[in-house]
């Protein structure tokens, strides 16, 4: 019987060795992916907002499972909670259509301090694990990671942006550091040190879904709330005809002016007006532009730039920059002589005509970044925000310039107008900030360029009154 049993047992297939379950693998991998996504930022497709948020969640979940191991991991877990709150504030700051340099600086400093502090806490937690297991410390890669984070913080303080080949080299070094870090779970398991259980009420996936939903809600609330807050207060408005201007400026433009603004045209020697065919944007919005120039005594020019939405409206906020030839001097406000221009937005809402100011209407010397160059000069600029449901939106800006000569001269007046679509201003600031930084898709910009000839008396009769241009990119 014994011989038969030995024979039968020998015919059974050999048992396969069961793979060892490493309890450190999941939490440490979550932690390392969190470190990876929150350290190097990619500035396209909104990844600079998405990846840090996802990385912060992964880091929190990984440290949540490790928080009972020692004080190092517990400190890192608490700091990950603070970083999640800071991430929410950063998302809100990036979503609103206005910028606060002081807030951005505060977010950078606090974020850098928390990140480095947390890295030291994680290093401490890993060191205590190796010490309690009586194993050799394998923390060289963590030291490299901390050094890399110090380097990134220093680069941010010095406002170093594109490092070219050097930057690519740093990224490759960082990726090498991260690859080595992913070997930590195996190194910890080899020590035989058991993972202490840290029970939670909500699993990793539901918790991640809740936190990412909160981030999305905060971002959406800041985005749409910021747009709503950017709409200036309005008051009822009754357009009035201006007979003395009706034969020189289209009535639908002249009626937007206040009586004080209309009176500025009374001393005009000559008034010329150019209106071009409406331009259609990719979303179907149709905008018409016009420019009026009134020649006043003393080689002064009163410039009126107008726009009207024939279809659509500035749903998410639009903006414009008005400029003119450098042969004309600094602009001033016609009624006060200050550097600030005047202008307004008029629209229909709920059957009533209302008038509001243009958001952040300013004038002065500003630099506009180009693709290949920067252009500094005198500018008049503003953001155009209308409330939801506004119809027949139209507006204007009025400013005064001076010419350096009383001879016949040809000059241009330019209105660079930006119409934004859904999420266009996300993390880019206001429409005028996008125009000055050239951080927009060109198919949303219209350039209304008009050329005029003034001064010189009778010689103006020989000027080409059709010397103008209109560009829609």
RODO-2510 file (C-alpha; in nm, 4 decimals, decimal comma):
residues 473
     n   res          X          Y          Z
     1     x     0,0000     0,0000     0,0000
     2     x     0,2810     0,2416     0,0876
     3     x     0,4598     0,1727    -0,2384
     4     x     0,1364     0,2339    -0,4333
     5     x     0,0766     0,5683    -0,2549
     6     x     0,4310     0,6842    -0,3342
     7     x     0,3758     0,5902    -0,6964
     8     x     0,0511     0,7868    -0,7205
     9     x     0,1991     1,0945    -0,5519
    10     x     0,4924     1,0931    -0,7890
    11     x     0,2496     1,1210    -1,0826
    12     x     0,0917     1,4441    -0,9526
    13     x     0,2082     1,7695    -1,1275
    14     x     0,4547     1,9728    -0,9228
    15     x     0,3038     2,2578    -0,7252
    16     x     0,3716     2,6043    -0,8645
    17     x     0,5319     2,8529    -0,6313
    18     x     0,2762     3,1193    -0,5372
    19     x     0,3988     3,4702    -0,6020
    20     x     0,4646     3,6667    -0,2868
    21     x     0,2134     3,9443    -0,2291
    22     x     0,3945     4,2715    -0,1622
    23     x     0,1714     4,4913     0,0584
    24     x     0,3990     4,7923    -0,0020
    25     x     0,3535     4,7876    -0,3792
    26     x     0,0199     4,9694    -0,4126
    27     x     0,0654     5,2540    -0,1589
    28     x     0,4257     5,3263    -0,2597
    29     x     0,3387     5,3182    -0,6309
    30     x     0,0526     5,5636    -0,5697
    31     x     0,2919     5,7853    -0,3764
    32     x     0,5590     5,7760    -0,6475
    33     x     0,3115     5,8488    -0,9284
    34     x     0,1910     6,1427    -0,7220
    35     x     0,5472     6,2724    -0,6886
    36     x     0,6027     6,2335    -1,0635
    37     x     0,2859     6,4198    -1,1658
    38     x     0,3307     6,7060    -0,9205
    39     x     0,6986     6,7774    -0,9876
    40     x     0,7241     6,8229    -1,3666
    41     x     0,4484     7,0338    -1,5238
    42     x     0,3433     7,0125    -1,8905
    43     x     0,2025     7,3416    -2,0221
    44     x    -0,0341     7,2249    -2,2961
    45     x    -0,3851     7,0815    -2,3217
    46     x    -0,4490     7,2108    -1,9664
    47     x    -0,2157     6,9410    -1,8326
    48     x    -0,0600     7,2004    -1,6025
    49     x    -0,3940     7,1995    -1,4195
    50     x    -0,4988     6,8356    -1,4623
    51     x    -0,1778     6,6474    -1,3801
    52     x    -0,0948     6,8234    -1,0488
    53     x    -0,4526     6,7655    -0,9326
    54     x    -0,4387     6,3940    -1,0206
    55     x    -0,0892     6,3663    -0,8718
    56     x    -0,1984     6,5297    -0,5478
    57     x    -0,4840     6,2806    -0,5148
    58     x    -0,2564     5,9818    -0,5816
    59     x    -0,0021     6,1061    -0,3288
    60     x    -0,2732     6,1508    -0,0655
    61     x    -0,4093     5,7989    -0,1247
    62     x    -0,0636     5,6413    -0,1054
    63     x     0,0280     5,8200     0,2161
    64     x    -0,3135     5,7461     0,3647
    65     x    -0,2241     5,3762     0,3661
    66     x     0,1171     5,4481     0,5204
    67     x     0,0185     5,7055     0,7814
    68     x     0,0320     5,4584     1,0752
    69     x     0,3821     5,3344     0,9992
    70     x     0,5738     5,6169     1,1617
    71     x     0,5753     5,9922     1,2219
    72     x     0,7530     6,0592     0,8923
    73     x     0,4729     5,9129     0,6806
    74     x     0,2083     6,0656     0,9070
    75     x     0,3625     6,4107     0,8614
    76     x     0,3806     6,3560     0,4842
    77     x     0,0136     6,2520     0,4830
    78     x    -0,0908     6,5673     0,6703
    79     x     0,1128     6,7767     0,4276
    80     x    -0,0551     6,6005     0,1342
    81     x    -0,3917     6,7131     0,2723
    82     x    -0,2661     7,0717     0,2903
    83     x    -0,1340     7,0433    -0,0643
    84     x    -0,4745     6,9240    -0,1840
    85     x    -0,6314     7,2385    -0,0403
    86     x    -0,3581     7,4489    -0,1990
    87     x    -0,4217     7,2759    -0,5313
    88     x    -0,7894     7,3714    -0,5136
    89     x    -0,6920     7,7346    -0,4525
    90     x    -0,4471     7,7193    -0,7440
    91     x    -0,7122     7,5779    -0,9780
    92     x    -0,9542     7,8534    -0,8797
    93     x    -0,6856     8,1194    -0,9326
    94     x    -0,6055     7,9792    -1,2776
    95     x    -0,9727     7,9602    -1,3778
    96     x    -1,0835     8,3152    -1,2993
    97     x    -1,0396     8,5638    -1,5881
    98     x    -0,8161     8,7997    -1,3927
    99     x    -0,4738     8,7740    -1,2394
   100     x    -0,3386     8,8472    -0,8913
   101     x     0,0438     8,8581    -0,8962
   102     x     0,0559     8,8585    -0,5159
   103     x    -0,1584     8,5436    -0,4985
   104     x     0,0509     8,3701    -0,7639
   105     x     0,3707     8,4449    -0,5709
   106     x     0,2139     8,3221    -0,2472
   107     x     0,0962     8,0002    -0,4146
   108     x     0,4413     7,9361    -0,5611
   109     x     0,6274     7,9919    -0,2348
   110     x     0,3872     7,7878    -0,0233
   111     x     0,3744     7,5097    -0,2837
   112     x     0,7541     7,4855    -0,3063
   113     x     0,7953     7,4801     0,0729
   114     x     0,5272     7,2130     0,1180
   115     x     0,6707     6,9973    -0,1605
   116     x     1,0249     6,9995    -0,0206
   117     x     0,9032     6,9551     0,3375
   118     x     0,6939     6,6585     0,2306
   119     x     0,9893     6,5031     0,0462
   120     x     1,1982     6,5210     0,3639
   121     x     0,9093     6,3651     0,5611
   122     x     0,8803     6,0770     0,3107
   123     x     1,2568     6,0233     0,3304
   124     x     1,2306     6,0113     0,7081
   125     x     0,9500     5,7576     0,6905
   126     x     1,1442     5,5321     0,4540
   127     x     1,4565     5,5583     0,6700
   128     x     1,2688     5,4462     0,9811
   129     x     1,1348     5,1423     0,7966
   130     x     1,4858     5,0297     0,6974
   131     x     1,6135     5,0997     1,0518
   132     x     1,3386     4,8985     1,2244
   133     x     1,3963     4,6086     0,9874
   134     x     1,7694     4,6232     1,0532
   135     x     1,8357     4,6649     0,6826
   136     x     2,0666     4,8969     0,4963
   137     x     1,9145     5,2346     0,4132
   138     x     1,8479     5,2752     0,0417
   139     x     1,7716     5,6469     0,0310
   140     x     2,0206     5,7752    -0,2250
   141     x     1,7478     5,8236    -0,4858
   142     x     1,5339     6,0183    -0,2400
   143     x     1,8308     6,2482    -0,1835
   144     x     1,8510     6,3085    -0,5580
   145     x     1,4773     6,3788    -0,5684
   146     x     1,5044     6,6389    -0,2913
   147     x     1,8000     6,8017    -0,4664
   148     x     1,5987     6,8144    -0,7897
   149     x     1,3071     6,9794    -0,6116
   150     x     1,5402     7,2406    -0,4619
   151     x     1,6694     7,3060    -0,8141
   152     x     1,3166     7,3534    -0,9495
   153     x     1,2299     7,5925    -0,6661
   154     x     1,5446     7,7961    -0,7320
   155     x     1,4615     7,8103    -1,1036
   156     x     1,1140     7,9364    -1,0225
   157     x     1,2513     8,2066    -0,7917
   158     x     1,4866     8,3239    -1,0663
   159     x     1,1989     8,3113    -1,3174
   160     x     1,3850     8,0704    -1,5417
   161     x     1,1484     7,9401    -1,8057
   162     x     1,2719     7,7526    -2,1110
   163     x     1,6159     7,6000    -2,0435
   164     x     1,6488     7,4425    -2,3871
   165     x     1,8903     7,1489    -2,3994
   166     x     1,9743     7,1963    -2,0302
   167     x     1,6079     7,1676    -1,9401
   168     x     1,5763     6,8483    -2,1457
   169     x     1,8778     6,7065    -1,9668
   170     x     1,7270     6,7855    -1,6275
   171     x     1,4038     6,6115    -1,7251
   172     x     1,5952     6,2992    -1,8337
   173     x     1,7847     6,2976    -1,5028
   174     x     1,4575     6,3350    -1,3157
   175     x     1,2996     6,0467    -1,5070
   176     x     1,6002     5,8320    -1,4148
   177     x     1,5491     5,9236    -1,0491
   178     x     1,1813     5,8290    -1,0675
   179     x     1,2554     5,4964    -1,2382
   180     x     1,4917     5,4035    -0,9568
   181     x     1,2334     5,5173    -0,7002
   182     x     0,9843     5,2662    -0,8424
   183     x     1,2124     4,9900    -0,7118
   184     x     1,1440     5,0977    -0,3518
   185     x     0,8472     4,8612    -0,2927
   186     x     1,0666     4,5614    -0,3714
   187     x     1,3483     4,6957    -0,1513
   188     x     1,1092     4,7427     0,1414
   189     x     0,9538     4,3976     0,0921
   190     x     1,2990     4,2399     0,0945
   191     x     1,3479     4,3663     0,4500
   192     x     1,0562     4,1503     0,5678
   193     x     0,8964     4,4496     0,7363
   194     x     0,5172     4,4089     0,7540
   195     x     0,2789     4,6893     0,6589
   196     x     0,0612     4,8134     0,9439
   197     x    -0,3050     4,8225     0,8592
   198     x    -0,4580     5,1716     0,8219
   199     x    -0,8343     5,1189     0,7813
   200     x    -1,0341     5,3744     0,5844
   201     x    -1,4061     5,4338     0,5366
   202     x    -1,3818     5,5070     0,1644
   203     x    -1,1795     5,3005    -0,0832
   204     x    -0,9136     5,4481    -0,3078
   205     x    -1,1249     5,4725    -0,6220
   206     x    -1,4335     5,6304    -0,4591
   207     x    -1,2102     5,8690    -0,2645
   208     x    -1,0230     5,9677    -0,5817
   209     x    -1,3533     6,0217    -0,7639
   210     x    -1,4830     6,2445    -0,4833
   211     x    -1,1669     6,4574    -0,4681
   212     x    -1,1384     6,4985    -0,8460
   213     x    -1,5076     6,5916    -0,8619
   214     x    -1,4484     6,8579    -0,5970
   215     x    -1,1538     6,9919    -0,7991
   216     x    -1,3665     7,0050    -1,1141
   217     x    -1,6489     7,1812    -0,9280
   218     x    -1,4093     7,4384    -0,7780
   219     x    -1,2574     7,5084    -1,1209
   220     x    -1,5974     7,5429    -1,2902
   221     x    -1,7323     7,7666    -1,0146
   222     x    -1,4263     7,9926    -1,0344
   223     x    -1,4414     8,0061    -1,4147
   224     x    -1,8090     8,0902    -1,4575
   225     x    -1,8229     8,2906    -1,1344
   226     x    -1,5255     8,4979    -1,2462
   227     x    -1,6932     8,5721    -1,5779
   228     x    -2,0127     8,6769    -1,4002
   229     x    -1,8185     8,9003    -1,1595
   230     x    -1,6382     9,0616    -1,4532
   231     x    -1,9628     9,1982    -1,5976
   232     x    -1,9703     9,5682    -1,4966
   233     x    -2,2887     9,7079    -1,3389
   234     x    -2,5273     9,8672    -1,5872
   235     x    -2,8022    10,1255    -1,5867
   236     x    -3,0997    10,1983    -1,8142
   237     x    -3,0017    10,3896    -2,1252
   238     x    -3,2041    10,5733    -2,3875
   239     x    -3,0134    10,6219    -2,7139
   240     x    -3,0562    10,9770    -2,8415
   241     x    -3,0084    11,1051    -3,1927
   242     x    -2,7299    11,3533    -3,2622
   243     x    -2,8445    11,5624    -3,5623
   244     x    -2,5146    11,7452    -3,5965
   245     x    -2,3343    11,4114    -3,6383
   246     x    -2,5963    11,2132    -3,8291
   247     x    -2,4591    11,3164    -4,1686
   248     x    -2,0975    11,2466    -4,0684
   249     x    -2,1161    10,9366    -3,8484
   250     x    -2,3708    10,6549    -3,8818
   251     x    -2,6650    10,7166    -3,6514
   252     x    -2,6350    10,3740    -3,4822
   253     x    -2,2829    10,4731    -3,3712
   254     x    -2,3504    10,8369    -3,2837
   255     x    -2,6470    10,7451    -3,0609
   256     x    -2,4139    10,5522    -2,8275
   257     x    -2,2310    10,8700    -2,7266
   258     x    -2,3225    11,0775    -2,4251
   259     x    -2,4095    11,4447    -2,4880
   260     x    -2,0702    11,5441    -2,3438
   261     x    -1,8886    11,3077    -2,5782
   262     x    -2,0902    11,4201    -2,8799
   263     x    -2,0071    11,7820    -2,8000
   264     x    -1,6381    11,7061    -2,8502
   265     x    -1,7016    11,6778    -3,2245
   266     x    -1,8443    12,0315    -3,2543
   267     x    -1,5091    12,1912    -3,3378
   268     x    -1,4175    11,9255    -3,5933
   269     x    -1,2715    12,0577    -3,9172
   270     x    -1,3216    11,7256    -4,0886
   271     x    -1,4796    11,3930    -3,9851
   272     x    -1,4180    11,0727    -4,1736
   273     x    -1,5698    10,7340    -4,1038
   274     x    -1,4780    10,3872    -4,2347
   275     x    -1,6908    10,0780    -4,1812
   276     x    -1,6077     9,7430    -4,3310
   277     x    -1,8058     9,4312    -4,4070
   278     x    -1,8812     9,2222    -4,0940
   279     x    -1,6418     8,9419    -4,0055
   280     x    -1,7632     8,5975    -3,8995
   281     x    -1,5858     8,3991    -3,6285
   282     x    -1,5624     8,0184    -3,6255
   283     x    -1,8464     7,9879    -3,3705
   284     x    -2,0848     8,1859    -3,5934
   285     x    -2,0496     8,5171    -3,4109
   286     x    -2,0637     8,8116    -3,6522
   287     x    -1,9003     9,1414    -3,5524
   288     x    -1,8913     9,4680    -3,7448
   289     x    -1,6192     9,7286    -3,6859
   290     x    -1,5955    10,0975    -3,7686
   291     x    -1,3543    10,3844    -3,7150
   292     x    -1,4267    10,7583    -3,7133
   293     x    -1,1554    11,0238    -3,7031
   294     x    -1,2356    11,3896    -3,6369
   295     x    -0,9667    11,6458    -3,7158
   296     x    -0,9681    11,9181    -3,4503
   297     x    -0,7753    12,2466    -3,4391
   298     x    -0,4167    12,2277    -3,3192
   299     x    -0,3319    11,9042    -3,5071
   300     x    -0,5512    11,7005    -3,2731
   301     x    -0,7356    11,3871    -3,3781
   302     x    -1,0435    11,2528    -3,2024
   303     x    -1,0596    10,8787    -3,2718
   304     x    -1,3773    10,6741    -3,2262
   305     x    -1,3476    10,2943    -3,2533
   306     x    -1,6828    10,1111    -3,2547
   307     x    -1,8015     9,7508    -3,2766
   308     x    -2,1394     9,5812    -3,3017
   309     x    -2,2433     9,2162    -3,2662
   310     x    -2,4776     9,1356    -3,5525
   311     x    -2,4897     8,7718    -3,4413
   312     x    -2,3948     8,6389    -3,0987
   313     x    -2,2448     8,8218    -2,8012
   314     x    -1,9301     8,8171    -2,5820
   315     x    -2,0430     8,5139    -2,3807
   316     x    -1,7116     8,4452    -2,2063
   317     x    -1,5578     8,7917    -2,2334
   318     x    -1,3869     8,9594    -2,5277
   319     x    -1,1175     9,2239    -2,5405
   320     x    -0,9511     9,4744    -2,7709
   321     x    -0,6372     9,6811    -2,8112
   322     x    -0,6545    10,0070    -3,0075
   323     x    -0,3375    10,1614    -3,1428
   324     x    -0,2311    10,4061    -3,4121
   325     x     0,0745    10,5154    -3,6092
   326     x     0,3739    10,6258    -3,4082
   327     x     0,3431    10,9559    -3,5981
   328     x     0,0677    11,0363    -3,3490
   329     x     0,1485    11,1222    -2,9895
   330     x     0,0245    10,9772    -2,6611
   331     x    -0,3501    10,9419    -2,6291
   332     x    -0,5452    11,1450    -2,3764
   333     x    -0,9020    11,1455    -2,2626
   334     x    -1,0901    11,4161    -2,4537
   335     x    -1,2887    11,5613    -2,1638
   336     x    -1,0284    11,5552    -1,8853
   337     x    -0,6931    11,5469    -2,0601
   338     x    -0,5878    11,2417    -1,8578
   339     x    -0,4326    10,9338    -2,0132
   340     x    -0,7543    10,7376    -1,9662
   341     x    -0,9927    10,7047    -2,2612
   342     x    -1,3717    10,6932    -2,2461
   343     x    -1,6113    10,4316    -2,3801
   344     x    -1,9108    10,2114    -2,3004
   345     x    -2,1045     9,8980    -2,3842
   346     x    -2,4746     9,9084    -2,4771
   347     x    -2,7065     9,6093    -2,5064
   348     x    -3,0650     9,4908    -2,4743
   349     x    -3,1621     9,2697    -2,1813
   350     x    -3,5130     9,1612    -2,0899
   351     x    -3,6646     9,4154    -2,3282
   352     x    -3,4655     9,7076    -2,1839
   353     x    -3,1675     9,8952    -2,3259
   354     x    -2,8830     9,9161    -2,0755
   355     x    -2,5421    10,0796    -2,0711
   356     x    -2,2312     9,9688    -1,8811
   357     x    -1,8646    10,0544    -1,8719
   358     x    -1,5946     9,8572    -2,0466
   359     x    -1,4016     9,6385    -1,8042
   360     x    -1,0552     9,7740    -1,7152
   361     x    -1,0618    10,0446    -1,9811
   362     x    -0,7121    10,1965    -1,9808
   363     x    -0,4698    10,3896    -2,1953
   364     x    -0,0949    10,4241    -2,1912
   365     x     0,2310    10,2766    -2,3087
   366     x     0,2200     9,8970    -2,3165
   367     x     0,4285     9,6219    -2,4726
   368     x     0,2614     9,3589    -2,6826
   369     x     0,4416     9,0318    -2,7405
   370     x     0,4563     8,9014    -3,0925
   371     x     0,5526     8,5623    -3,2283
   372     x     0,8957     8,6887    -3,3354
   373     x     0,9198     9,0317    -3,1719
   374     x     0,7778     9,2677    -2,9097
   375     x     0,6030     9,5927    -2,9940
   376     x     0,5958     9,8803    -2,7451
   377     x     0,3707    10,1787    -2,7996
   378     x     0,0709    10,3742    -2,6889
   379     x    -0,2375    10,1577    -2,6474
   380     x    -0,6016    10,1898    -2,5501
   381     x    -0,7412     9,8588    -2,4266
   382     x    -1,0356     9,7074    -2,2405
   383     x    -1,2264     9,3850    -2,1780
   384     x    -1,5788     9,3457    -2,3085
   385     x    -1,8143     9,1570    -2,0761
   386     x    -2,1903     9,1400    -2,1216
   387     x    -2,4426     8,9551    -1,9012
   388     x    -2,5959     8,6260    -2,0089
   389     x    -2,8836     8,6792    -2,2492
   390     x    -2,7626     9,0189    -2,3711
   391     x    -2,8663     9,1001    -2,7282
   392     x    -2,7662     9,3590    -2,9861
   393     x    -2,4401     9,4216    -2,8055
   394     x    -2,2448     9,7219    -2,9287
   395     x    -1,9772     9,9446    -2,7866
   396     x    -1,7130    10,2061    -2,8531
   397     x    -1,4005    10,3704    -2,7209
   398     x    -1,3119    10,7374    -2,7719
   399     x    -0,9688    10,8951    -2,7299
   400     x    -0,7630    11,1935    -2,8462
   401     x    -0,4205    11,2033    -3,0109
   402     x    -0,1933    11,4734    -3,1451
   403     x     0,0110    11,4864    -3,4637
   404     x     0,3680    11,6104    -3,4723
   405     x     0,3126    11,8126    -3,7903
   406     x     0,0541    12,0314    -3,9588
   407     x     0,1435    11,8948    -4,3012
   408     x    -0,0553    11,6361    -4,4900
   409     x     0,0134    11,2963    -4,3366
   410     x    -0,1203    10,9447    -4,3719
   411     x    -0,1593    10,7362    -4,0571
   412     x    -0,3419    10,4226    -3,9482
   413     x    -0,5794    10,3354    -3,6667
   414     x    -0,5912     9,9725    -3,5604
   415     x    -0,8364     9,7785    -3,3464
   416     x    -0,7145     9,4275    -3,2598
   417     x    -1,0250     9,2521    -3,1282
   418     x    -1,0269     8,9103    -2,9577
   419     x    -1,3435     8,7007    -2,9362
   420     x    -1,3017     8,4162    -2,6868
   421     x    -1,4750     8,0807    -2,6879
   422     x    -1,5441     7,8226    -2,4187
   423     x    -1,2441     7,7727    -2,1845
   424     x    -1,0235     8,0019    -2,3956
   425     x    -0,9397     8,2252    -2,0978
   426     x    -0,8773     7,9309    -1,8630
   427     x    -0,5335     7,9845    -1,7003
   428     x    -0,4626     8,2661    -1,9493
   429     x    -0,6149     8,5638    -1,7715
   430     x    -0,8427     8,8262    -1,9239
   431     x    -0,8867     8,8658    -2,3016
   432     x    -0,6642     9,1751    -2,3106
   433     x    -0,3946     8,9880    -2,1179
   434     x    -0,4171     8,7181    -2,3831
   435     x    -0,3813     8,9834    -2,6546
   436     x    -0,0759     9,1409    -2,4921
   437     x     0,0857     8,7998    -2,4304
   438     x    -0,0197     8,6636    -2,7708
   439     x    -0,1503     8,3507    -2,5932
   440     x    -0,4505     8,2786    -2,8138
   441     x    -0,5512     8,0891    -3,1236
   442     x    -0,5302     8,3406    -3,4092
   443     x    -0,8586     8,2340    -3,5655
   444     x    -1,0432     8,4200    -3,2863
   445     x    -0,8772     8,7562    -3,3540
   446     x    -0,9941     9,0253    -3,5966
   447     x    -0,7690     9,3154    -3,6909
   448     x    -0,9527     9,6246    -3,8117
   449     x    -0,6864     9,8447    -3,9704
   450     x    -0,7938    10,1753    -4,1240
   451     x    -0,5756    10,4405    -4,2860
   452     x    -0,6593    10,8112    -4,3027
   453     x    -0,5045    11,1257    -4,4480
   454     x    -0,5367    11,4514    -4,2546
   455     x    -0,4094    11,8104    -4,2404
   456     x    -0,2778    12,0211    -4,5255
   457     x    -0,6046    12,1873    -4,6325
   458     x    -0,6787    12,1566    -5,0037
   459     x    -0,4267    11,8790    -5,0572
   460     x    -0,6668    11,6433    -4,8764
   461     x    -0,8873    11,6495    -5,1844
   462     x    -0,6252    11,4419    -5,3629
   463     x    -0,6085    11,1774    -5,0878
   464     x    -0,7297    10,8276    -5,1595
   465     x    -1,0317    10,7923    -4,9345
   466     x    -1,0429    10,4177    -4,9933
   467     x    -0,6933    10,3580    -4,8582
   468     x    -0,7787    10,1146    -4,5811
   469     x    -0,7444     9,7494    -4,4922
   470     x    -0,9409     9,4813    -4,3050
   471     x    -0,7948     9,1528    -4,1893
   472     x    -0,9764     8,8622    -4,0257
   473     x    -0,7400     8,5866    -3,9179
***
